[in-house]
Amino acid sequence: MIKKCSQLLKKYWGYDDFRGIQREIIESICAGHDTLGLMPTGGGKSITFQVPALAKDGVCIVITPLIALMKDQVDHLLHRGIKAAAIYSGLTHEEIVITLENCIFGNVKLLYVSPERLTSELFQKKLRHMRVSFITVDEAHCISQWGYDFRPSYLEIANIRKILPHVPILALTATATKQVVEDIQEKLSLTVPYTFNVFRMSFERKNLVYVVRQANDKQEQLIHILNSIQGTAIVYARSRLRTKEYAELLMKTGISATFYHAGLDTSVKDERQQAWQEGRVRVMVATNAFGMGIDKPDVRIVIHIDCPDSIEAYFQEAGRAGRDGLRSYAVLLYNNSDKRKLEKRVSDTFPEKDYIRQVYEHLAFYYQIGIGSGYNHTFEFNIDKFCHAFHHFPIQVDSALKILNRAGYIEYTEEQDNQARLMFTVSRGELYKLENTSPNEEKIITTLLRNYGGLFTEYHYIDEGFLASQTALQPQQVYQILKGLGQRHILHFIPQRKTPYIRYTQRREDKALVRISPDVYEERLAQFRQRIKAVIEYATNESVCRSRQLLRYFGETNSHNCGLCDVCLNHRKEGLVSEPCLNTAKEQILLLLTDRKPHPITDLRGIQLSTDELDTALTDLLQEEYISQQDGFLQLV
């Protein structure tokens, strides 16, 4: 089977061989074993399930949390001639049925679904008739209650395993502590003891230089760094407002930039992402909504203006730099106020239990739900209106609702996509008689009529991205054209919008009877405090190599000093070596060049190592662009 997989790898991807732990993972899943793969960002996770999906009979179900990611992967697979499909919110019932039927009849090799889709009666009914080769769980840390990005919808995967008890499962994550690794296996296993084969790839990124910079003036430092290091950049900020402010600041100083966050229209996000991806914009200033599924290999620097909530989140976001293997930088800007802000996040994320009960009661007042009623009722939720009505702050309300969600009282769905909809307001005959329509408007109208039925009698969901691809227009152009046709009363266009929803999962209780158990509150609070503490320790520890600190957090104890981070460079400058640092020829060469002055290559004779070791190390450092050589002199790049 592995020979067949190697042939498929060459045929569809053009690679001669697998890298890292890809081969071991593929051999395990092809042999029918439950498998857990721990691979850093950029480690080639998708190959580990896409290749065996082609090699094995049946369809591979891929569970992934992001619609944008599944669309992107499906497009890439279709481009390679691989039969793939995706089911996500916004598709019509008919489109979903057709996709599922194609899976039953063997016309799809990889089916991407969101975890929320797993609870659908239609999906589960059709699943029973499919020949499923294996199930892939991407971003598997989301199933762990100790994961930094826990999502309750991921717990539904266990029910799918009961429907398909003999189908193996492949769980993949780019970041997981020992506790999370254990929890993933427990949540996904059908038996005790667990039968997972676990493969771990080192999370070390030798080409990525981690730096923490003490910055009283973060704006000044941001501009200085971007002017000092050329190439594509991502700048992470914590709030949506700050993304816009920093992007405007950079533009004023002559640095090409735009901003991105979850609150933007889909067409705007697509347009900005594409401009950045194609190099028309150098810097993307974004919240953590940006990055998942982004495969731009030449990002030279990732800068965090604000500290993330966890080392896991930081490691994943920083890891979007340097996927092409060339020297890149991950910089965290930190000052004394950051510690206070981080510690405040604890009380913001875990407000007092009495406050949570109060929010629960106010929610009932807001929707006028009496005690003993409300079960299974669903409501749109406008957090700003709610906070204005009851004098709350949005951050604490959002946290309280998430805790009530985990406690089982409500289902709180944050900013669920409502797909764009439209209906023609003129008859078919009137449509054909229209005058003064532009060529682009004609393209849109023709494409709508060709791909969507019944638009003259009722509203239908449409995909603006699909219309853009069919008409060779930009998503923002499609949006503006549809808006213009709406203003001319040719059609009624309801744009895509993000709306949070609340559903009561049990009858409303009196607030005094609302119980928030230790596993929902106290245990998670302790875990969150520990994460915040780890971020502060990373930012303030100036005695241990940055790379080593990160790797130790993920359980790698045999790491060595990188020799290039701010801590290592300071130790060299001060003549301090607090931990073994000179283990390799590479490190000794770098130490020789620490003063950043040109050194004649003959200086290498002072290093007490064999000529072969020095030659190999020198070649590697030159190829990796850590050092340069000119006219017989060596220098740090």
KAWOBEL-V275652 format. One record per residue. N is the residue number from 0. RES is the residue in three letters. SS is DSSP state (2 for helix, 1 for strand, 0 for the rest). PSI is psi as a letter, one per 30 degrees, with the letter a starting at -180 (none if undefined). Layout:
n=N res=RES ss=SS psi=PSI
n=N res=RES ss=SS psi=PSI
This chain:
n=0 res=MET ss=0 psi=e
n=1 res=ILE ss=2 psi=e
n=2 res=LYS ss=2 psi=e
n=3 res=LYS ss=2 psi=e
n=4 res=CYS ss=2 psi=e
n=5 res=SER ss=2 psi=e
n=6 res=GLN ss=2 psi=e
n=7 res=LEU ss=2 psi=e
n=8 res=LEU ss=2 psi=e
n=9 res=LYS ss=2 psi=e
n=10 res=LYS ss=2 psi=e
n=11 res=TYR ss=2 psi=f
n=12 res=TRP ss=2 psi=f
n=13 res=GLY ss=0 psi=g
n=14 res=TYR ss=0 psi=k
n=15 res=ASP ss=0 psi=f
n=16 res=ASP ss=0 psi=l
n=17 res=PHE ss=0 psi=l
n=18 res=ARG ss=0 psi=l
n=19 res=GLY ss=0 psi=b
n=20 res=ILE ss=0 psi=g
n=21 res=GLN ss=2 psi=e
n=22 res=ARG ss=2 psi=e
n=23 res=GLU ss=2 psi=e
n=24 res=ILE ss=2 psi=e
n=25 res=ILE ss=2 psi=e
n=26 res=GLU ss=2 psi=e
n=27 res=SER ss=2 psi=e
n=28 res=ILE ss=2 psi=e
n=29 res=CYS ss=2 psi=f
n=30 res=ALA ss=0 psi=f
n=31 res=GLY ss=0 psi=g
n=32 res=HIS ss=0 psi=k
n=33 res=ASP ss=0 psi=k
n=34 res=THR ss=1 psi=k
n=35 res=LEU ss=1 psi=k
n=36 res=GLY ss=1 psi=k
n=37 res=LEU ss=1 psi=j
n=38 res=MET ss=0 psi=k
n=39 res=PRO ss=0 psi=l
n=40 res=THR ss=0 psi=k
n=41 res=GLY ss=0 psi=g
n=42 res=GLY ss=0 psi=f
n=43 res=GLY ss=0 psi=h
n=44 res=LYS ss=2 psi=e
n=45 res=SER ss=2 psi=e
n=46 res=ILE ss=2 psi=e
n=47 res=THR ss=2 psi=f
n=48 res=PHE ss=2 psi=f
n=49 res=GLN ss=2 psi=e
n=50 res=VAL ss=2 psi=e
n=51 res=PRO ss=2 psi=f
n=52 res=ALA ss=2 psi=e
n=53 res=LEU ss=2 psi=e
n=54 res=ALA ss=2 psi=e
n=55 res=LYS ss=0 psi=l
n=56 res=ASP ss=0 psi=k
n=57 res=GLY ss=0 psi=a
n=58 res=VAL ss=1 psi=k
n=59 res=CYS ss=1 psi=k
n=60 res=ILE ss=1 psi=k
n=61 res=VAL ss=1 psi=j
n=62 res=ILE ss=1 psi=j
n=63 res=THR ss=0 psi=k
n=64 res=PRO ss=0 psi=f
n=65 res=LEU ss=0 psi=k
n=66 res=ILE ss=2 psi=e
n=67 res=ALA ss=2 psi=e
n=68 res=LEU ss=2 psi=e
n=69 res=MET ss=2 psi=e
n=70 res=LYS ss=2 psi=e
n=71 res=ASP ss=2 psi=e
n=72 res=GLN ss=2 psi=e
n=73 res=VAL ss=2 psi=e
n=74 res=ASP ss=2 psi=e
n=75 res=HIS ss=2 psi=e
n=76 res=LEU ss=2 psi=e
n=77 res=LEU ss=2 psi=e
n=78 res=HIS ss=2 psi=e
n=79 res=ARG ss=0 psi=f
n=80 res=GLY ss=0 psi=g
n=81 res=ILE ss=0 psi=k
n=82 res=LYS ss=0 psi=j
n=83 res=ALA ss=1 psi=l
n=84 res=ALA ss=1 psi=l
n=85 res=ALA ss=1 psi=k
n=86 res=ILE ss=1 psi=k
n=87 res=TYR ss=0 psi=l
n=88 res=SER ss=0 psi=k
n=89 res=GLY ss=0 psi=f
n=90 res=LEU ss=0 psi=k
n=91 res=THR ss=0 psi=l
n=92 res=HIS ss=2 psi=e
n=93 res=GLU ss=2 psi=e
n=94 res=GLU ss=2 psi=e
n=95 res=ILE ss=2 psi=e
n=96 res=VAL ss=2 psi=e
n=97 res=ILE ss=2 psi=e
n=98 res=THR ss=2 psi=e
n=99 res=LEU ss=2 psi=e
n=100 res=GLU ss=2 psi=e
n=101 res=ASN ss=2 psi=e
n=102 res=CYS ss=2 psi=e
n=103 res=ILE ss=2 psi=e
n=104 res=PHE ss=0 psi=g
n=105 res=GLY ss=0 psi=g
n=106 res=ASN ss=0 psi=g
n=107 res=VAL ss=0 psi=k
n=108 res=LYS ss=0 psi=e
n=109 res=LEU ss=1 psi=k
n=110 res=LEU ss=1 psi=j
n=111 res=TYR ss=1 psi=k
n=112 res=VAL ss=1 psi=l
n=113 res=SER ss=0 psi=l
n=114 res=PRO ss=2 psi=e
n=115 res=GLU ss=2 psi=f
n=116 res=ARG ss=2 psi=f
n=117 res=LEU ss=2 psi=f
n=118 res=THR ss=2 psi=f
n=119 res=SER ss=0 psi=k
n=120 res=GLU ss=2 psi=e
n=121 res=LEU ss=2 psi=e
n=122 res=PHE ss=2 psi=e
n=123 res=GLN ss=2 psi=e
n=124 res=LYS ss=2 psi=e
n=125 res=LYS ss=2 psi=e
n=126 res=LEU ss=2 psi=e
n=127 res=ARG ss=0 psi=f
n=128 res=HIS ss=0 psi=f
n=129 res=MET ss=0 psi=l
n=130 res=ARG ss=0 psi=j
n=131 res=VAL ss=1 psi=k
n=132 res=SER ss=1 psi=e
n=133 res=PHE ss=1 psi=l
n=134 res=ILE ss=1 psi=k
n=135 res=THR ss=1 psi=k
n=136 res=VAL ss=1 psi=j
n=137 res=ASP ss=0 psi=l
n=138 res=GLU ss=0 psi=h
n=139 res=ALA ss=2 psi=f
n=140 res=HIS ss=2 psi=f
n=141 res=CYS ss=2 psi=f
n=142 res=ILE ss=2 psi=f
n=143 res=SER ss=0 psi=k
n=144 res=GLN ss=0 psi=f
n=145 res=TRP ss=0 psi=f
n=146 res=GLY ss=0 psi=l
n=147 res=TYR ss=0 psi=f
n=148 res=ASP ss=0 psi=h
n=149 res=PHE ss=0 psi=k
n=150 res=ARG ss=0 psi=j
n=151 res=PRO ss=2 psi=e
n=152 res=SER ss=2 psi=f
n=153 res=TYR ss=2 psi=f
n=154 res=LEU ss=2 psi=f
n=155 res=GLU ss=2 psi=f
n=156 res=ILE ss=2 psi=e
n=157 res=ALA ss=2 psi=e
n=158 res=ASN ss=2 psi=e
n=159 res=ILE ss=2 psi=e
n=160 res=ARG ss=2 psi=e
n=161 res=LYS ss=2 psi=e
n=162 res=ILE ss=2 psi=e
n=163 res=LEU ss=0 psi=i
n=164 res=PRO ss=0 psi=f
n=165 res=HIS ss=0 psi=g
n=166 res=VAL ss=0 psi=k
n=167 res=PRO ss=0 psi=l
n=168 res=ILE ss=1 psi=k
n=169 res=LEU ss=1 psi=j
n=170 res=ALA ss=1 psi=k
n=171 res=LEU ss=1 psi=k
n=172 res=THR ss=1 psi=k
n=173 res=ALA ss=0 psi=f
n=174 res=THR ss=0 psi=k
n=175 res=ALA ss=0 psi=k
n=176 res=THR ss=0 psi=l
n=177 res=LYS ss=2 psi=e
n=178 res=GLN ss=2 psi=e
n=179 res=VAL ss=2 psi=e
n=180 res=VAL ss=2 psi=e
n=181 res=GLU ss=2 psi=e
n=182 res=ASP ss=2 psi=e
n=183 res=ILE ss=2 psi=e
n=184 res=GLN ss=2 psi=e
n=185 res=GLU ss=2 psi=e
n=186 res=LYS ss=2 psi=f
n=187 res=LEU ss=2 psi=f
n=188 res=SER ss=0 psi=k
n=189 res=LEU ss=0 psi=f
n=190 res=THR ss=0 psi=l
n=191 res=VAL ss=0 psi=k
n=192 res=PRO ss=0 psi=l
n=193 res=TYR ss=0 psi=k
n=194 res=THR ss=0 psi=g
n=195 res=PHE ss=0 psi=k
n=196 res=ASN ss=1 psi=k
n=197 res=VAL ss=1 psi=k
n=198 res=PHE ss=1 psi=k
n=199 res=ARG ss=1 psi=k
n=200 res=MET ss=0 psi=k
n=201 res=SER ss=0 psi=k
n=202 res=PHE ss=0 psi=g
n=203 res=GLU ss=0 psi=k
n=204 res=ARG ss=0 psi=j
n=205 res=LYS ss=0 psi=f
n=206 res=ASN ss=0 psi=f
n=207 res=LEU ss=1 psi=k
n=208 res=VAL ss=1 psi=j
n=209 res=TYR ss=1 psi=k
n=210 res=VAL ss=1 psi=k
n=211 res=VAL ss=1 psi=k
n=212 res=ARG ss=1 psi=k
n=213 res=GLN ss=1 psi=k
n=214 res=ALA ss=0 psi=j
n=215 res=ASN ss=0 psi=e
n=216 res=ASP ss=0 psi=j
n=217 res=LYS ss=2 psi=e
n=218 res=GLN ss=2 psi=e
n=219 res=GLU ss=2 psi=e
n=220 res=GLN ss=2 psi=e
n=221 res=LEU ss=2 psi=e
n=222 res=ILE ss=2 psi=e
n=223 res=HIS ss=2 psi=e
n=224 res=ILE ss=2 psi=e
n=225 res=LEU ss=2 psi=f
n=226 res=ASN ss=2 psi=f
n=227 res=SER ss=2 psi=e
n=228 res=ILE ss=0 psi=j
n=229 res=GLN ss=0 psi=l
n=230 res=GLY ss=0 psi=l
n=231 res=THR ss=1 psi=k
n=232 res=ALA ss=1 psi=l
n=233 res=ILE ss=1 psi=k
n=234 res=VAL ss=1 psi=j
n=235 res=TYR ss=1 psi=k
n=236 res=ALA ss=0 psi=l
n=237 res=ARG ss=0 psi=e
n=238 res=SER ss=0 psi=l
n=239 res=ARG ss=2 psi=e
n=240 res=LEU ss=2 psi=e
n=241 res=ARG ss=2 psi=e
n=242 res=THR ss=2 psi=e
n=243 res=LYS ss=2 psi=e
n=244 res=GLU ss=2 psi=e
n=245 res=TYR ss=2 psi=e
n=246 res=ALA ss=2 psi=e
n=247 res=GLU ss=2 psi=e
n=248 res=LEU ss=2 psi=e
n=249 res=LEU ss=2 psi=e
n=250 res=MET ss=2 psi=e
n=251 res=LYS ss=2 psi=f
n=252 res=THR ss=0 psi=g
n=253 res=GLY ss=0 psi=g
n=254 res=ILE ss=0 psi=k
n=255 res=SER ss=0 psi=k
n=256 res=ALA ss=1 psi=l
n=257 res=THR ss=1 psi=l
n=258 res=PHE ss=1 psi=l
n=259 res=TYR ss=1 psi=k
n=260 res=HIS ss=0 psi=l
n=261 res=ALA ss=0 psi=f
n=262 res=GLY ss=0 psi=f
n=263 res=LEU ss=0 psi=l
n=264 res=ASP ss=0 psi=k
n=265 res=THR ss=2 psi=e
n=266 res=SER ss=2 psi=e
n=267 res=VAL ss=2 psi=e
n=268 res=LYS ss=2 psi=e
n=269 res=ASP ss=2 psi=e
n=270 res=GLU ss=2 psi=e
n=271 res=ARG ss=2 psi=e
n=272 res=GLN ss=2 psi=e
n=273 res=GLN ss=2 psi=e
n=274 res=ALA ss=2 psi=e
n=275 res=TRP ss=2 psi=e
n=276 res=GLN ss=2 psi=e
n=277 res=GLU ss=0 psi=f
n=278 res=GLY ss=0 psi=g
n=279 res=ARG ss=0 psi=f
n=280 res=VAL ss=0 psi=k
n=281 res=ARG ss=0 psi=e
n=282 res=VAL ss=1 psi=k
n=283 res=MET ss=1 psi=j
n=284 res=VAL ss=1 psi=k
n=285 res=ALA ss=1 psi=l
n=286 res=THR ss=0 psi=a
n=287 res=ASN ss=0 psi=g
n=288 res=ALA ss=0 psi=f
n=289 res=PHE ss=0 psi=k
n=290 res=GLY ss=0 psi=e
n=291 res=MET ss=0 psi=k
n=292 res=GLY ss=0 psi=f
n=293 res=ILE ss=0 psi=k
n=294 res=ASP ss=0 psi=i
n=295 res=LYS ss=0 psi=j
n=296 res=PRO ss=0 psi=f
n=297 res=ASP ss=0 psi=h
n=298 res=VAL ss=1 psi=j
n=299 res=ARG ss=1 psi=f
n=300 res=ILE ss=1 psi=k
n=301 res=VAL ss=1 psi=k
n=302 res=ILE ss=1 psi=k
n=303 res=HIS ss=1 psi=j
n=304 res=ILE ss=0 psi=e
n=305 res=ASP ss=0 psi=k
n=306 res=CYS ss=0 psi=k
n=307 res=PRO ss=0 psi=l
n=308 res=ASP ss=0 psi=f
n=309 res=SER ss=0 psi=l
n=310 res=ILE ss=2 psi=e
n=311 res=GLU ss=2 psi=e
n=312 res=ALA ss=2 psi=e
n=313 res=TYR ss=2 psi=e
n=314 res=PHE ss=2 psi=e
n=315 res=GLN ss=2 psi=e
n=316 res=GLU ss=2 psi=e
n=317 res=ALA ss=2 psi=e
n=318 res=GLY ss=0 psi=f
n=319 res=ARG ss=0 psi=f
n=320 res=ALA ss=0 psi=k
n=321 res=GLY ss=0 psi=h
n=322 res=ARG ss=0 psi=f
n=323 res=ASP ss=0 psi=g
n=324 res=GLY ss=0 psi=f
n=325 res=LEU ss=0 psi=l
n=326 res=ARG ss=0 psi=k
n=327 res=SER ss=1 psi=l
n=328 res=TYR ss=1 psi=k
n=329 res=ALA ss=1 psi=j
n=330 res=VAL ss=1 psi=k
n=331 res=LEU ss=1 psi=j
n=332 res=LEU ss=1 psi=k
n=333 res=TYR ss=1 psi=k
n=334 res=ASN ss=0 psi=a
n=335 res=ASN ss=2 psi=e
n=336 res=SER ss=2 psi=f
n=337 res=ASP ss=2 psi=e
n=338 res=LYS ss=2 psi=e
n=339 res=ARG ss=2 psi=e
n=340 res=LYS ss=2 psi=e
n=341 res=LEU ss=2 psi=e
n=342 res=GLU ss=2 psi=e
n=343 res=LYS ss=2 psi=f
n=344 res=ARG ss=2 psi=f
n=345 res=VAL ss=2 psi=e
n=346 res=SER ss=2 psi=f
n=347 res=ASP ss=2 psi=e
n=348 res=THR ss=2 psi=f
n=349 res=PHE ss=0 psi=i
n=350 res=PRO ss=0 psi=l
n=351 res=GLU ss=0 psi=k
n=352 res=LYS ss=2 psi=e
n=353 res=ASP ss=2 psi=e
n=354 res=TYR ss=2 psi=e
n=355 res=ILE ss=2 psi=e
n=356 res=ARG ss=2 psi=e
n=357 res=GLN ss=2 psi=e
n=358 res=VAL ss=2 psi=e
n=359 res=TYR ss=2 psi=e
n=360 res=GLU ss=2 psi=e
n=361 res=HIS ss=2 psi=e
n=362 res=LEU ss=2 psi=e
n=363 res=ALA ss=2 psi=e
n=364 res=PHE ss=2 psi=e
n=365 res=TYR ss=2 psi=e
n=366 res=TYR ss=2 psi=g
n=367 res=GLN ss=0 psi=h
n=368 res=ILE ss=0 psi=k
n=369 res=GLY ss=0 psi=l
n=370 res=ILE ss=0 psi=k
n=371 res=GLY ss=0 psi=f
n=372 res=SER ss=0 psi=a
n=373 res=GLY ss=0 psi=f
n=374 res=TYR ss=0 psi=k
n=375 res=ASN ss=0 psi=g
n=376 res=HIS ss=0 psi=k
n=377 res=THR ss=1 psi=k
n=378 res=PHE ss=1 psi=k
n=379 res=GLU ss=1 psi=k
n=380 res=PHE ss=1 psi=j
n=381 res=ASN ss=0 psi=j
n=382 res=ILE ss=2 psi=e
n=383 res=ASP ss=2 psi=e
n=384 res=LYS ss=2 psi=e
n=385 res=PHE ss=2 psi=e
n=386 res=CYS ss=2 psi=e
n=387 res=HIS ss=2 psi=e
n=388 res=ALA ss=2 psi=e
n=389 res=PHE ss=2 psi=g
n=390 res=HIS ss=0 psi=h
n=391 res=HIS ss=0 psi=l
n=392 res=PHE ss=0 psi=k
n=393 res=PRO ss=2 psi=e
n=394 res=ILE ss=2 psi=e
n=395 res=GLN ss=2 psi=e
n=396 res=VAL ss=2 psi=e
n=397 res=ASP ss=2 psi=e
n=398 res=SER ss=2 psi=e
n=399 res=ALA ss=2 psi=e
n=400 res=LEU ss=2 psi=e
n=401 res=LYS ss=2 psi=e
n=402 res=ILE ss=2 psi=e
n=403 res=LEU ss=2 psi=e
n=404 res=ASN ss=2 psi=e
n=405 res=ARG ss=2 psi=e
n=406 res=ALA ss=0 psi=f
n=407 res=GLY ss=0 psi=g
n=408 res=TYR ss=0 psi=e
n=409 res=ILE ss=1 psi=l
n=410 res=GLU ss=1 psi=j
n=411 res=TYR ss=1 psi=j
n=412 res=THR ss=1 psi=j
n=413 res=GLU ss=1 psi=k
n=414 res=GLU ss=1 psi=i
n=415 res=GLN ss=1 psi=k
n=416 res=ASP ss=1 psi=k
n=417 res=ASN ss=1 psi=j
n=418 res=GLN ss=0 psi=k
n=419 res=ALA ss=0 psi=k
n=420 res=ARG ss=1 psi=l
n=421 res=LEU ss=1 psi=l
n=422 res=MET ss=1 psi=k
n=423 res=PHE ss=1 psi=k
n=424 res=THR ss=0 psi=f
n=425 res=VAL ss=0 psi=l
n=426 res=SER ss=0 psi=l
n=427 res=ARG ss=2 psi=e
n=428 res=GLY ss=2 psi=e
n=429 res=GLU ss=2 psi=e
n=430 res=LEU ss=2 psi=e
n=431 res=TYR ss=2 psi=f
n=432 res=LYS ss=0 psi=g
n=433 res=LEU ss=0 psi=k
n=434 res=GLU ss=0 psi=l
n=435 res=ASN ss=0 psi=g
n=436 res=THR ss=0 psi=k
n=437 res=SER ss=0 psi=l
n=438 res=PRO ss=2 psi=e
n=439 res=ASN ss=2 psi=e
n=440 res=GLU ss=2 psi=e
n=441 res=GLU ss=2 psi=e
n=442 res=LYS ss=2 psi=e
n=443 res=ILE ss=2 psi=e
n=444 res=ILE ss=2 psi=e
n=445 res=THR ss=2 psi=e
n=446 res=THR ss=2 psi=e
n=447 res=LEU ss=2 psi=e
n=448 res=LEU ss=2 psi=e
n=449 res=ARG ss=2 psi=f
n=450 res=ASN ss=2 psi=f
n=451 res=TYR ss=0 psi=k
n=452 res=GLY ss=0 psi=l
n=453 res=GLY ss=0 psi=g
n=454 res=LEU ss=0 psi=f
n=455 res=PHE ss=0 psi=f
n=456 res=THR ss=0 psi=f
n=457 res=GLU ss=0 psi=l
n=458 res=TYR ss=0 psi=k
n=459 res=HIS ss=1 psi=k
n=460 res=TYR ss=1 psi=k
n=461 res=ILE ss=0 psi=l
n=462 res=ASP ss=0 psi=j
n=463 res=GLU ss=2 psi=e
n=464 res=GLY ss=2 psi=e
n=465 res=PHE ss=2 psi=e
n=466 res=LEU ss=2 psi=e
n=467 res=ALA ss=2 psi=e
n=468 res=SER ss=2 psi=e
n=469 res=GLN ss=2 psi=f
n=470 res=THR ss=2 psi=f
n=471 res=ALA ss=0 psi=h
n=472 res=LEU ss=0 psi=l
n=473 res=GLN ss=0 psi=k
n=474 res=PRO ss=2 psi=e
n=475 res=GLN ss=2 psi=e
n=476 res=GLN ss=2 psi=e
n=477 res=VAL ss=2 psi=e
n=478 res=TYR ss=2 psi=e
n=479 res=GLN ss=2 psi=e
n=480 res=ILE ss=2 psi=e
n=481 res=LEU ss=2 psi=e
n=482 res=LYS ss=2 psi=e
n=483 res=GLY ss=2 psi=e
n=484 res=LEU ss=2 psi=e
n=485 res=GLY ss=2 psi=e
n=486 res=GLN ss=2 psi=f
n=487 res=ARG ss=0 psi=g
n=488 res=HIS ss=0 psi=h
n=489 res=ILE ss=0 psi=e
n=490 res=LEU ss=1 psi=l
n=491 res=HIS ss=1 psi=j
n=492 res=PHE ss=1 psi=k
n=493 res=ILE ss=1 psi=j
n=494 res=PRO ss=0 psi=l
n=495 res=GLN ss=0 psi=k
n=496 res=ARG ss=1 psi=l
n=497 res=LYS ss=1 psi=k
n=498 res=THR ss=1 psi=k
n=499 res=PRO ss=1 psi=k
n=500 res=TYR ss=1 psi=l
n=501 res=ILE ss=1 psi=k
n=502 res=ARG ss=1 psi=k
n=503 res=TYR ss=1 psi=j
n=504 res=THR ss=0 psi=f
n=505 res=GLN ss=0 psi=l
n=506 res=ARG ss=0 psi=k
n=507 res=ARG ss=0 psi=k
n=508 res=GLU ss=0 psi=l
n=509 res=ASP ss=0 psi=k
n=510 res=LYS ss=2 psi=f
n=511 res=ALA ss=2 psi=f
n=512 res=LEU ss=2 psi=f
n=513 res=VAL ss=0 psi=j
n=514 res=ARG ss=0 psi=k
n=515 res=ILE ss=0 psi=j
n=516 res=SER ss=0 psi=l
n=517 res=PRO ss=0 psi=e
n=518 res=ASP ss=0 psi=f
n=519 res=VAL ss=0 psi=e
n=520 res=TYR ss=0 psi=d
n=521 res=GLU ss=2 psi=e
n=522 res=GLU ss=2 psi=e
n=523 res=ARG ss=2 psi=e
n=524 res=LEU ss=2 psi=e
n=525 res=ALA ss=2 psi=e
n=526 res=GLN ss=2 psi=e
n=527 res=PHE ss=2 psi=e
n=528 res=ARG ss=2 psi=e
n=529 res=GLN ss=2 psi=e
n=530 res=ARG ss=2 psi=e
n=531 res=ILE ss=2 psi=e
n=532 res=LYS ss=2 psi=e
n=533 res=ALA ss=2 psi=e
n=534 res=VAL ss=2 psi=e
n=535 res=ILE ss=2 psi=e
n=536 res=GLU ss=2 psi=e
n=537 res=TYR ss=2 psi=e
n=538 res=ALA ss=2 psi=f
n=539 res=THR ss=2 psi=f
n=540 res=ASN ss=0 psi=j
n=541 res=GLU ss=0 psi=g
n=542 res=SER ss=0 psi=f
n=543 res=VAL ss=0 psi=k
n=544 res=CYS ss=0 psi=k
n=545 res=ARG ss=2 psi=e
n=546 res=SER ss=2 psi=e
n=547 res=ARG ss=2 psi=e
n=548 res=GLN ss=2 psi=e
n=549 res=LEU ss=2 psi=e
n=550 res=LEU ss=2 psi=e
n=551 res=ARG ss=2 psi=e
n=552 res=TYR ss=2 psi=e
n=553 res=PHE ss=0 psi=g
n=554 res=GLY ss=0 psi=g
n=555 res=GLU ss=0 psi=j
n=556 res=THR ss=0 psi=f
n=557 res=ASN ss=0 psi=g
n=558 res=SER ss=0 psi=l
n=559 res=HIS ss=0 psi=l
n=560 res=ASN ss=0 psi=k
n=561 res=CYS ss=0 psi=f
n=562 res=GLY ss=0 psi=f
n=563 res=LEU ss=0 psi=f
n=564 res=CYS ss=0 psi=l
n=565 res=ASP ss=2 psi=e
n=566 res=VAL ss=2 psi=e
n=567 res=CYS ss=2 psi=e
n=568 res=LEU ss=2 psi=e
n=569 res=ASN ss=2 psi=e
n=570 res=HIS ss=2 psi=e
n=571 res=ARG ss=2 psi=e
n=572 res=LYS ss=2 psi=e
n=573 res=GLU ss=2 psi=f
n=574 res=GLY ss=0 psi=g
n=575 res=LEU ss=0 psi=k
n=576 res=VAL ss=0 psi=j
n=577 res=SER ss=0 psi=f
n=578 res=GLU ss=0 psi=l
n=579 res=PRO ss=0 psi=k
n=580 res=CYS ss=0 psi=f
n=581 res=LEU ss=0 psi=h
n=582 res=ASN ss=0 psi=f
n=583 res=THR ss=0 psi=l
n=584 res=ALA ss=2 psi=e
n=585 res=LYS ss=2 psi=e
n=586 res=GLU ss=2 psi=e
n=587 res=GLN ss=2 psi=e
n=588 res=ILE ss=2 psi=e
n=589 res=LEU ss=2 psi=e
n=590 res=LEU ss=2 psi=e
n=591 res=LEU ss=2 psi=e
n=592 res=LEU ss=0 psi=g
n=593 res=THR ss=0 psi=e
n=594 res=ASP ss=0 psi=f
n=595 res=ARG ss=0 psi=g
n=596 res=LYS ss=0 psi=l
n=597 res=PRO ss=0 psi=k
n=598 res=HIS ss=1 psi=k
n=599 res=PRO ss=1 psi=k
n=600 res=ILE ss=2 psi=f
n=601 res=THR ss=2 psi=f
n=602 res=ASP ss=2 psi=f
n=603 res=LEU ss=2 psi=f
n=604 res=ARG ss=2 psi=f
n=605 res=GLY ss=2 psi=f
n=606 res=ILE ss=0 psi=k
n=607 res=GLN ss=0 psi=i
n=608 res=LEU ss=0 psi=l
n=609 res=SER ss=0 psi=l
n=610 res=THR ss=2 psi=e
n=611 res=ASP ss=2 psi=e
n=612 res=GLU ss=2 psi=e
n=613 res=LEU ss=2 psi=e
n=614 res=ASP ss=2 psi=e
n=615 res=THR ss=2 psi=e
n=616 res=ALA ss=2 psi=e
n=617 res=LEU ss=2 psi=e
n=618 res=THR ss=2 psi=e
n=619 res=ASP ss=2 psi=e
n=620 res=LEU ss=2 psi=e
n=621 res=LEU ss=2 psi=e
n=622 res=GLN ss=2 psi=e
n=623 res=GLU ss=0 psi=g
n=624 res=GLU ss=0 psi=h
n=625 res=TYR ss=0 psi=e
n=626 res=ILE ss=1 psi=l
n=627 res=SER ss=1 psi=l
n=628 res=GLN ss=1 psi=k
n=629 res=GLN ss=1 psi=k
n=630 res=ASP ss=0 psi=h
n=631 res=GLY ss=0 psi=g
n=632 res=PHE ss=1 psi=k
n=633 res=LEU ss=1 psi=k
n=634 res=GLN ss=1 psi=k
n=635 res=LEU ss=1 psi=k
n=636 res=VAL ss=0 psi=none
